[in-house]
Amino acid sequence: MNIAQRIGTLIAATLAAVASTAAFASSANAAGTWQCLNWYEGTACARTVSGGYDVSWYKQPEADGGGAHLTEFWLQCLNGYTYNSAGAFWIYPYETRTYVFSIGSRGSCRAKVVDHTTGKTFYSGYAS
């Protein structure tokens, strides 16, 4: 086998390995589309991920004086399941916080974001 054939064989093997790795990575990281609702105070989102649901909250800078707020995530599902996150957290203007509920599939669920500073509650769209 000459050098050109060896290089061709190495290139083909490398391309095959890269293609299979990319295919595995995309299937392993597959996630649903974000289902978001915009509020004056921020944006609440939810999506399905492998093994559960990912929720997020983006805090608008202009809302409620622009300071930090003590906030907590909940997950509400149409089939009656309700889950609490690991606890409340502080969020500042321009920040986005996320939490993954590793609970498996529970059907259509949405993020419930409770702002303990103002007493307000916000919801995302349903992810399924």
N, C-alpha and C positions, 0 to 999 in steps of 0.2 A: 504494500500500500504506500503510495507516494504521499508527500506532505500535503498536497492539495486535498486528497481524499481524506486524510486524517483530520484536517481542519474542518472539512465539510461534515464529517461524522460528529466531531465535537460540537459544532454549531447546532446541528440537528438535535443532538441529545440535550444541549442546554435549552434550546427553544421548547422542547417537549417538557422538560422539568419546570420551566417558568410558566408555561401554559397550564399545567396541572396544578401548580401551586396557586396561581391566580384563580382558577376555578374553585379550588377548595376554600380559599380565603373569602371569596364572594358569597359562597353558600353558607359558610360558617358565620359570617357577619351580617347575614340578611336581616333587615329590620323593616318594619312597616313604615308607612308614610306618616309624618307628623300630622296630628289633628289639633289645630290651634284655635283659640279664641282670643281676640284682642280686647283688652279692657283699658280704661284710662290709666289705671295703676300699673299695668304690665301685660304680658302675654303668657297664657297658660297653654301647655302642649302635652300631648301623650302619643305614644306609638308602641306597637308591639315589638318586642325583641325576642331573641332566642331565650326561652325560659321565663318570660314574664313581660313586664311593661316598663318603659322608660318614660318618666315625666319630667317636665322642666317649667321653670318660671323665670321670665325676664322682667326685671323691675325698671319701670320707666323713671327717668330722672326728674321729671316735673311733678310727679304725683306725691301728694301728701307731704309737701314741704321738702322733699328730696333727701330725707335722712334714711338711716338704716332701719329696717323693720324685722321683727321677730316673726318668722314665717314657718309653716309646717305643711308637708305634703301628706295627702291621703289619696287612696285609689278607690273609686266607687265603680262597681260593675253592675250591669243591668240585671244580672241573675241574683242580686242581693248581697254579694260579697262586698265587704268594705275592709280596707287595710290601712294601717297607719305606718308611716315611715319610721326611721330610726330616731325621730325627735325633731324639735324645732331648731332652726338655724337663723343666723342673721344674714340679711341680704342688703346690699347697698345699691344705689342708683347705677345703672348701666351694667349690672351684674346679671348673669344667668346661672341658676343653680339647677342641678339635675339629681334624680334619684332613680335607681332601678329596683322595682319590686320583683324579686326573683320568686315568683309564686306559680309558675307554669301558666298555661292558658286558662283564662276564666271567662272567655267570650268578650263581649264589648265592654270596655272599661274607660273611665276618664279620670283625669287628674282633678283633684280638689285641692286648692291652695288656700290655706287659712292664714290670714295676716293677723297675728295676735296683737300687733301694735294698734291697728285701727278697728279690729273686730270684723273686718270684711272677709268674705269668702268669694273665690273665683274658680271657674271651671274651664276645662279644655273641652274640645270635641271628643267623641267616643272613638277609641282605637279598637280595631278588631282584627 
